[in-house]
Amino acid sequence: MLTGSSNEISTFKGEQRALRANRIGAPALLLSVLAATAPLMVVAGVIPTTFGTMGIVGVPLLFVIVGAVLALFSFGYAEMSRHVHNAGALYAYISRGLGGTAGAGASYVALFAYSIMQIGTYGIFGFEISGQIFQHWHHNVDWWIPALAGVVLTAVFGALKIDLNARTLGVLLLIETVLTLVFDFSFVTDPGPQGVSLHAFDPGTLSGAGLGTALCFVIAGFVGFEQAPVYAEETSDPQRVVSKVMFLAIGFATVFFAFSSWAITVATGPSHVVGQSQQQSANLIFALNQDRLGNGFTDLLNVFFITGIFASMLSFHNVVARYAFAMGRDGLLPSAVGRTSKTSGAPAVGSFLQSAVSLIVVVGFAVTDNGHFDKQMGPDPTAPVLRLFTWAGNVGALGVVLLMATAAVAVIVFFVKRGAAGVQAWRLVTSGLAAVALMVIFVYSVKDFAVLLGANPGHGLRWVLPGIIALAAVIGLVVGLVLHSRKPEVHARIGQGNEAFQLQKAADAADAARAGDATA
């Protein structure tokens, strides 16, 4: 129902089905996007796991290489964001370039990938809280209890206004960034046995069976920058804000993570970083800090490590809810999913569905967890960290890599079909280079997935887990083909978002005017 002037947009069961505009500007959007990258979680959780599990010293160099690839990708992606404003972002761009069926396939990959990444964070969230309770109060609390509390808390915040979420995420992000820089500089100024060494930037360090999966870990650290277009409908100036935020996010993540991972090699010594990471896992940063900055700072770091995980959970939850909203609006999910809350303008149904799925998965991992508490080490990380968090994070990252590679191709096709190949030539070249590089990363990640599992290359899970992304793509393509055959008018709407409803409204008004003239 429209209110006020005919140009206003109703956000509750409205004809135009748009998210509420002018909610966030460039600073708030940047903070929301960077919160998804979870700087402290990546530095304290992902980077030590990459060193230890993959056995590769050159992780800082990998961040530089992947940052360069994503910058190439973003030249075309950012230009596309000026032409298409849609909460479906990646899948909407793919639809505009490669057609509705390809867009349908991409939409389900995006929904599965971001959803599974978000759910995975509940594992490390619950484990860290459980560990802190054990360390400070000597009580044994199963990881899944705080994980379920995290599901409830995220559901509450997910139903609130996006500008309130942005402020919450921004405060947490700034604090954890400052804390990370403090211990980074403490590592560099108080180096390990090999002194301040740049060995981790030597290309010769990029060797080992786990290089492909290490690339997947590193990509997971960047995931978040590409989410800026998801909020395009809610920004004050999408023509400029979205592209600016993407490049700022990539630049920040590249420098921040490369510097932080290098600082870790300085603190341990390049020759010892793999061994210490294997021994300490996610506790490495805290052990290194305790020796340098004391118990007080380490305890503070633990607190904001947990709040940083929550910030990432909430940011990904918001993105999943908006993808679900866009798919409901486009007819790829039930139409009820494409509705927004009357009070907050948030995609309430999509938010609720993500919370429900999260609840089911966390309960499933809790039921199958055979772990126990060690009197010295605390809770067993196998189910929450080594399985739920690590498996889900890398499967989700695989999906995002595939989406970005496909989107890079879609950008090229989109501008060529519009006759703008000459004007956009250099962006098309960078998109082509990015597509090739991203597909190489994808192929190597799938090839080396058994290393992540620590399993035999023939182990079933090494194909089952990446197969989740293939299954999502197949489901989406089937939905697209069915719509093309049975509901061509809905198929034509895929990726069009609110624009389709505006065009339909204009067509209905024209038909009514013609009918009125005929009656007269």
Disulfide bonds with the S-S distance in Angstrom:
none
